[in-house]
């Protein structure tokens, strides 16, 4: 079967509207990040305003809209939308708190317990040798593994970097030195219990 990128005969591009449930705070936050970044790099012009770029990127990230579709609907190129997506992801990642600082912040607010759990973000199957590393035998799906830390009410306070989907929660916690930030240090039988229950008590050193 021959693959082609040409449109079928008697076809025309169709642009349609759809509703994207987003809070004004989320859009404004992302747009402000981009405005400050443009000021730092002294970029005076973008083909679309920061607010519009923020909405496009959020549509791609939240609903997995195809880059080509978003580009065609906004009269920009696919590579431009890809560059906007990567740029804003980098800006958001730079705001992520460090684990030790996140724990100290919760402790200052009177917290004594944090909950840690791993989650798998499903992705498409990759080609080549990288495919096996991203397959989770537990979830029977390809994806990326993240370790999330929340307070007692389930509010997210820290999340780890992405790891291959086959990574176990215990392995991720050891690599991030989660228990090393606990005071007093967790060791012996309590260490095994902490990993099993994913509940760790801590205080400010």
N, C-alpha and C positions, 0 to 999 in steps of 0.2 A: 504494500500500500504506500502510495506516494503522499508525503506530507507537503502542504503548501500554506502560506500565510495570506494568500489572496482571498478576497471576499468572493462569495458565490455570486453568480449572475443575478441581476435584478434585485440587489440588496442595497440598503442605504443605512447609514448610522442613525440610531435612535437614541435620543436623550430623554430620560424620564426622571421624575422626582421621587424621592423616598424620604421617610422620616427617620431621623437618628436621635434617639433619646439621650441627650447630654445635658449636664448641668452647666449653667453659665459660669460657675466657678471653675470648672474643669477647662472649658474653652479659654477663658481669660488667663488662667494660670499658664497654659501651654503657649498662648500668644505672647504673654509677657516674657516668658523664657526666650522666645525667638527674637523679640524686639531687643532685649538686652544683648543677646548674642550677636545680632546684626550690628549693634552699636560698637561692640568690642572689636569685631573684625572689620569695622568701617565699611560695611556693605550698604550702599545708599539706596539700592533698588532691588526689588523682587517683582516678578511678573504678577504676583497676587499679594494682597495684604496679609500680614501675619495671622489675623483672625481667620481668614479663609483657608490659609495653609494649615492651621491647627485643625479645622474641621475636616479637611481632606485626610490628614494623617490619622485622626481619630477614627474616621470611617474605615480606613484600611486596617488599623489595628484591632478595632472592636468587632467589626463585622466581616473581616477578611475580604474586603472588596478587592477585586483585581486591580493592579496598578494601571493596566491599559484602559480599563473601563473608567476609572477615576480621572485618568489623564484626558481621555476623549471627551468626557462630560464637562471638563473645565478648560478645554482648549490649551492644554499643555502637553508636553511629551511624557512618555512613560518613564524615561530616565530622570526627568525633573521630579516626578512624584516619588521615585525611589530615593533620590537624593534628599528630599524633604523628610521622608520617613526615617532614613538613617540619621539625619541631622538631629531631629527632635528626640529620637530614642537615645542618642548620645547625651543630649542636654538633660533628659529625665534621669538617665543612669548616674550622671554626675551629682545629682541631688540625693542619691540613696545614702542613708546614714550607715556608719560603721557599727558593727555588732557591739563593741564595748561602749560606744557612746549611746546607743539605743538602750542598752541595759541600765546605764547610769541615769538616763533620763527617766525611765520608768521608776527606778529606785527613789529618785528625788521626789517623784509624785506620790510616794507611799506604797508602791507596788512591791510584792514579795515573791510572786509566782509568775513564771512565763510558760507558755505552751509552745512546743516545737513540733512541727509535723512536716513531712515531705509531700509534695504534690507533683503530678506529671501533667505537663502541658502538651497535648497531642499535636503532632506535626505530621507532615507527609513523609512517606518512605523515601529515604535518600538512596542514591545509586552508589555502587562501589563498596569498599570495606567499611565506610562510615555508617552504613546501614545497620550493621549488627550492634554497634555500640549504643545506638539510640533506641533499640528495641527493649521494652520493659516486659520481662516475663510475668510480672505480677499483674500488669494491666492488659497484657496481650495487645500492645499497641506501640507504635513508634512515638517518641516525644522527647522532651527535655525535662530534666528533674530539677526542682527548686525546693529549697528548705526554707520554710516560713516560720517566723516567730511572732506570736501574738500575746496580748495581755490576757487577764482572766476573763474579760468580756469578749474576746475574740477579735479585737481590733489589731490590725497589722502594724507592727512596729519595725520589722526588719525582714528582708528576704535575701537569700543568697544569690550568687551568680548561677547561670545556667550550667548544668552538667549533663552528660549523656543519660539517656532515659534508663539505662540498665543500672544506674547508681543506686545503691541501697541507702535508706535514711541514716542508718548508723554510720556508714562510710562518709556520707556528706557531713554529718555532725562532727566527726573526728577531723576531717580535713579543714573545717572552719573553726576548729578548736572551741566549740561551743562550751563544753564543760570546763575548759580552762578559765573561762570568765566567771565561773560560779565561785562564790565565797560563802562558806568554806569549800575547798576543793572537793569534788565528788570522786570517791575512790572505793575500791573493794566491792562488796555486794551492792552498796548504794549506787555505784556507777552502773551496774547492770540494770538495776531497777529504774534508774533515770532514763536510760536508753529505751527500756521496754515501755514505760508509761509516757515518755516524752513530756515529762513535767519536771522542771528544774527550779529550785528555790535559789535566790541569790540576794546579795546586798552590795552596797558600794564598798570597795576595798578601803 
